[in-house]
Amino acid sequence: MAEVQSNEQDSGKGGKHKKVRAKKQSTHIDMTPMVDLAFLLLTFFMLTTTFGKPKTMEINMPVKPELEDQQTLVNNAITILLTGDNKIYWYFGELKPETTLSPTNYSQEGLRKLLLEKNQYAFDKIKQLREQAVKTNMADTTLKRLEVETKGEKKALMVLVKADDKAIYKNVVDVLDELNITMVGKYAIVDIGQQEYDLMTAMK
């Protein structure tokens, strides 16, 4: 608190011609309440602030499965091929001699629409689960577990992402973002094959 101290000094003890001097005032500011308030606010915000949870992007790297499992996996998968100049191609199922590539782009009417059509089953089911979670106040851990189980079902889409040496890092990140948006839980980044590379070269 601010305190005002006054010192009155008189010259002489009195008399007819008494000389009166002006009062001198000194101001003293007590900073203790301000410091207490600052620490109180600091403690309040530290205890009540919700810290942001770190967000990570899950990337499934392929393992070396048995031949039979690999055949089944490829038949239920869509393969996305990335190359330079932001070009992107895809084909569905197993790569065969008669396989042809279809071009697309990174827009909502391109890659996103394609993934939604192929993964409509899992997308609709997860959407229903989230609506049910809001109505029933479902725990986040339970909802997360159910979403993971849905993405791992056989009917859910499997995506293989392959890029040549001309593709840029941003292209891969854009594809992964679209996979997360369209609720694709089974995907892997693998090396591009020579036949696929030749097909992309012929498309240019």
N, C-alpha and C positions, 0 to 999 in steps of 0.2 A: 504494500500500500504506500501511497505517496504521503510523506510527512513534510510539513512546513515548519521550520524552526526559525524563530525571530529573535534577534539579539538587539535589545534597546540599550544604547549607550548614551549617557548624558554627560555633558562636560560641565563641571561645576556643580554645586550643591543647590543652586537657586539664585535668586536675585532678580532685580528688575530687568536686567539685560541678559536673561538666561538664553543661552544658545542651544537650540534643539537640532540634533542631527537626525538625518533620515534613517529609518529602520532598515537593517540589512536582513534579507531573507535568503535562506539556503534550502534547496529542494533535495530530498533524499528519496529515491525510488527503490522500493523493496521488490526484487525480482523473484522471490521465493514462490509466491502464488502462481506466477506465469510458468515457472519451471514445473511445478506440480501439475498444472493443467496440461502442459505439453506431454509429460510422461503418462498422464491419465488417458489422453486421446490416443497416444501411441499404443498403449496397452489395449485399449478398446478396439482399435482397428486390427491389431494383430490377432486378437481372439475371435473377432466376428467376420474377418475376411475369409472368403472361400477361395482357396488357391486353385488355379486352373489345372486340370488333369492333363498330363502329357498325352498327345495323340500319336500313335505309331501306325505305320502302314505294314500290314502283314504280307509277306512275300513267300509263297510256297516254292521252294526249290525242289526239283524232281529227284526222286530216288530211282534206283535201277530195279524195276519190278520183274516178275516172271513174264515170260512171253505171252501167256494167255491173258494175264491181267492187263498187260500193256495193250494188247489188241482190243480188249473191251473198253479200256480207257480212251483210246483214240477214236473208236467208233462213236462214242458219246461226247465228242469234243469238237469245238470250233477252233481253228488255228488262225491266228492273226499274224500277218507278216508286215514288218516295218522296214522302210527303206528311206533314202534321202528325199529331199524336197517335200517333206511331210506327206509322203504317199503311204497308203496303207491298203493291204489286200487281205482277203480271207477265203477260207474254204471250210466246209463242214465234213466231218468224218475222217476216214483213213485216206492217206495220200496214195493215189493210184495213178497208173500211167495216163489214164484219161481225165484226171482231175484238172479242172480249170479254176483260175483265180478270179475272184470278183472284187472290183475296187470299191472303196468307200472313203469316208473322210472322218474328221474328228468332231463334226457338228452333232447337234442333237438329232437331226434327221439322218445321220449317217451311222456311226459306230454305236451310239447309244440306242437308237431305234432297233438296230440289228440285235444287240445283246438283250434288250427287253423282249423281243419276239422269241428268241431262243431260250430265254430263262424266265418265261412268263409264269411258270408253275411256282418256282421258288419266290419270285417277286411278289406275287399275289398272296402267297401263304404268309410271308413275313409281314406284309402290310396288315393282314388280318390279325396276326399275333400282336402287333404294336397297338392296334385299335383295342384289342381285348385287354392289353396291359394297362391302358389308360382307364378303361371302365372298371377293372377289378383291382386297380392299384397293385399290379404285379411288381415284384422286386426286380431291380435291374439285372441282377445276376441270373435270375430265372429266365428273363426275357433273352438275355445274351446266350444262354445255353440252348434255348429253343431255336434261336436264329441260326446258331452254328449247326445244330442237328438238321435243320431244314436245308441249309446250303450244302450239307454233305450227303443228302439223299441221292439215290440213283437217278431220279428224274431231273435233278438239278443240273445245270450246264457246267461243263468243264471247258476251260479256255487255256490254250497254249499260246504264249506270246513269244514270237521269234523276230529277231532284228538282225539285219546285216551290218557291215561296218560303216555304212553311209547314214544310218539312222542316228538321231541325236538323243541325248538323255531325256530331253523334254517329251519326246514322243512316247517313251516308255512310261513316264510319269502320267501323261495324259491318259494312256490306256488303263493304267492301274486305277486312276480316279474314276474312269467310266465303269470299271468292274465293281468298285465299291458302291457307286450310285445305283447300279442295276442289280445289286444284291448277289453278285457272283462270288461264291466262296471258294470254289475249287478252280484254281488257276496256277500256272507255273511258267517261269521264264526259262526257255530251253534254247539250245543252239539251232541255228537254221541249217537245213540240209541242202545238199548240192542241187537236188531236183527242184526244191522250192526256190532256191536262188535263181536257177535257170528260168523258171516260170515267171518270176518277177522281172528278170531282165528282158524276157520276150514281151512283157506287157508295156514296157517303157517306149 
